[in-house]
Amino acid sequence: MDDNKSKGKILIYGGSGGVGAKLASLLHQRGYDLHLVGRDEDKLSNLAANLNCEFTVGDVRDDTLFKQVMKDAGHICGLVYAVGTINLASIRRVKSSDLLDDFTVNSVGAALAVQAALSVLKKAEGRGAVVLFSSVAAHTGFALHSSISMAKGAVEGLVVALAAELAPNIRVNGIAPSLTLTPLSEKIVGSEQIREAVARQHPLQRLGEADDVARMAEFLVLPESDWITGQIFKVDGGRSTLATTG
Ligand SMILES: NC(=O)c1ccc[n+]([C@@H]2O[C@H](COP(=O)([O-])OP(=O)(O)OC[C@H]3O[C@@H](n4cnc5c(N)ncnc54)[C@H](OP(=O)(O)O)[C@@H]3O)[C@@H](O)[C@H]2O)c1
């Protein structure tokens, strides 16, 4: 930590995940307090011991989680919702329950997390900031991605609506990563061969690392970005906007 005085507390849903844990570590080094949320108590308690912070265990599919989190977290100045799914399926096979579950975990959970935190974020003296996660698949078409593209498209709608509704007190931004090496993407890029093939589809010729995405989340949740709201930042090695030459 830079000094012994906390600069404020940041709440991270998905704080034990690839991006969430990396972000927690970056913010801890900058002198911020943290509160982490996830389902796996062992993972959370190990991390919390290292970062000297508290955590709440629960599933975002359970609406009662959000009030409990705010009770546990207390005063926060930033909220990051880094929870997500990647369930790839053909439109021929996808079930309404799969579509609804992806929507619940990625989009409804994000909305309920912000709703529960509103009154506290408003008191953060203009420093209140929210960061939500979309995906490259919300604006670039990939086969088998209908469910996650729908769910993340909704997150992007949520970002702009909330940014308008909550300005000037609370800033709201989103990050749309391409394939990033975390536990979430493990099942998609299981083999070295697949990893290399997908990396080549990115103009920058590699897959994302948790650090690439966490550094953008760090910037957006902290006052360094205090004239930025209602934006979606593509952290994707150029995949969504540039043609690959290879
Ligand atoms: N990695 C990628 O390639 C990629 C690409 C595009 C977008 N994104 C987005 O980036 C964000 C961060 O993803 P990541 O790669 O860091 O994922 P990750 O490594 O799988 O981490 C996900 C985190 O969310 C928690 N979580 C998952 N489902 C939950 C639930 N139902 N209730 C409560 N907590 C839950 C996990 O905790 P437990 O382990 O305890 O369940 C974990 O802490 C997500 O929004 C994801 O959709 C990622």
The ligand as an SDF file (V2000), in Angstrom:
LIG
                    3D

 48 52  0  0  0  0  0  0  0  0999 V2000
  -12.6670  -14.2220  -19.7520 N   0  0  0  0  0  0  0  0  0  0  0  0
  -13.1680  -13.8790  -20.9140 C   0  0  0  0  0  0  0  0  0  0  0  0
  -12.7650  -14.3940  -21.9690 O   0  0  0  0  0  0  0  0  0  0  0  0
  -14.2470  -12.8280  -20.9790 C   0  0  0  0  0  0  0  0  0  0  0  0
  -14.6730  -12.3850  -22.2620 C   0  0  0  0  0  0  0  0  0  0  0  0
  -15.6890  -11.4350  -22.3480 C   0  0  0  0  0  0  0  0  0  0  0  0
  -16.2600  -10.9350  -21.1870 C   0  0  0  0  0  0  0  0  0  0  0  0
  -15.8310  -11.3770  -19.9590 N   0  0  0  0  0  0  0  0  0  0  0  0
  -16.4900  -10.8410  -18.7630 C   0  0  0  0  0  0  0  0  0  0  0  0
  -15.5210  -10.3550  -17.8600 O   0  0  0  0  0  0  0  0  0  0  0  0
  -16.0150  -10.4850  -16.5170 C   0  0  0  0  0  0  0  0  0  0  0  0
  -14.9760  -11.1820  -15.6640 C   0  0  0  0  0  0  0  0  0  0  0  0
  -14.8250  -12.5110  -16.1530 O   0  0  0  0  0  0  0  0  0  0  0  0
  -13.6480  -13.5150  -15.7230 P   0  0  0  0  0  0  0  0  0  0  0  0
  -13.0410  -13.9880  -16.9590 O   0  0  0  0  0  0  0  0  0  0  0  0
  -12.8340  -12.8990  -14.6510 O   0  0  0  0  0  0  0  0  0  0  0  0
  -14.5210  -14.7050  -15.1020 O   0  0  0  0  0  0  0  0  0  0  0  0
  -14.1300  -15.7930  -13.9570 P   0  0  0  0  0  0  0  0  0  0  0  0
  -12.6810  -15.9590  -13.8540 O   0  0  0  0  0  0  0  0  0  0  0  0
  -14.9870  -16.9880  -14.2240 O   0  0  0  0  0  0  0  0  0  0  0  0
  -14.6640  -15.0800  -12.6330 O   0  0  0  0  0  0  0  0  0  0  0  0
  -16.0490  -14.9360  -12.4190 C   0  0  0  0  0  0  0  0  0  0  0  0
  -16.2720  -14.4820  -11.0000 C   0  0  0  0  0  0  0  0  0  0  0  0
  -17.6860  -14.3460  -10.8060 O   0  0  0  0  0  0  0  0  0  0  0  0
  -18.1150  -15.2030   -9.7430 C   0  0  0  0  0  0  0  0  0  0  0  0
  -19.3990  -15.7820  -10.1100 N   0  0  0  0  0  0  0  0  0  0  0  0
  -19.6920  -16.5050  -11.2190 C   0  0  0  0  0  0  0  0  0  0  0  0
  -20.9930  -16.8430  -11.2180 N   0  0  0  0  0  0  0  0  0  0  0  0
  -21.5120  -16.3380  -10.0620 C   0  0  0  0  0  0  0  0  0  0  0  0
  -22.7880  -16.3530   -9.4920 C   0  0  0  0  0  0  0  0  0  0  0  0
  -23.8220  -16.9630  -10.0970 N   0  0  0  0  0  0  0  0  0  0  0  0
  -22.9820  -15.7270   -8.2980 N   0  0  0  0  0  0  0  0  0  0  0  0
  -21.9420  -15.1100   -7.6810 C   0  0  0  0  0  0  0  0  0  0  0  0
  -20.7010  -15.0490   -8.1780 N   0  0  0  0  0  0  0  0  0  0  0  0
  -20.4930  -15.6650   -9.3630 C   0  0  0  0  0  0  0  0  0  0  0  0
  -17.0340  -16.2700   -9.6150 C   0  0  0  0  0  0  0  0  0  0  0  0
  -17.0020  -16.7310   -8.2920 O   0  0  0  0  0  0  0  0  0  0  0  0
  -17.0550  -18.3290   -7.9490 P   0  0  0  0  0  0  0  0  0  0  0  0
  -15.8270  -18.9120   -8.5840 O   0  0  0  0  0  0  0  0  0  0  0  0
  -17.0420  -18.3240   -6.4740 O   0  0  0  0  0  0  0  0  0  0  0  0
  -18.3140  -18.8050   -8.5400 O   0  0  0  0  0  0  0  0  0  0  0  0
  -15.7860  -15.4600   -9.9400 C   0  0  0  0  0  0  0  0  0  0  0  0
  -15.3890  -14.7260   -8.8020 O   0  0  0  0  0  0  0  0  0  0  0  0
  -17.3340  -11.2740  -16.6300 C   0  0  0  0  0  0  0  0  0  0  0  0
  -18.4330  -10.3820  -16.6190 O   0  0  0  0  0  0  0  0  0  0  0  0
  -17.2300  -11.9190  -18.0030 C   0  0  0  0  0  0  0  0  0  0  0  0
  -18.4990  -12.1860  -18.5720 O   0  0  0  0  0  0  0  0  0  0  0  0
  -14.8330  -12.3010  -19.8390 C   0  0  0  0  0  0  0  0  0  0  0  0
  1  2  1  0
  2  3  2  0
  2  4  1  0
  4  5  1  0
  4 48  2  0
  5  6  2  0
  6  7  1  0
  7  8  2  0
  8  9  1  0
  8 48  1  0
  9 10  1  0
  9 46  1  0
 10 11  1  0
 11 12  1  0
 11 44  1  0
 12 13  1  0
 13 14  1  0
 14 15  2  0
 14 16  1  0
 14 17  1  0
 17 18  1  0
 18 19  2  0
 18 20  1  0
 18 21  1  0
 21 22  1  0
 22 23  1  0
 23 24  1  0
 23 42  1  0
 24 25  1  0
 25 26  1  0
 25 36  1  0
 26 27  1  0
 26 35  1  0
 27 28  2  0
 28 29  1  0
 29 30  1  0
 29 35  2  0
 30 31  1  0
 30 32  2  0
 32 33  1  0
 33 34  2  0
 34 35  1  0
 36 37  1  0
 36 42  1  0
 37 38  1  0
 38 39  2  0
 38 40  1  0
 38 41  1  0
 42 43  1  0
 44 45  1  0
 44 46  1  0
 46 47  1  0
M  CHG  2   8   1  16  -1
M  END
$$$$
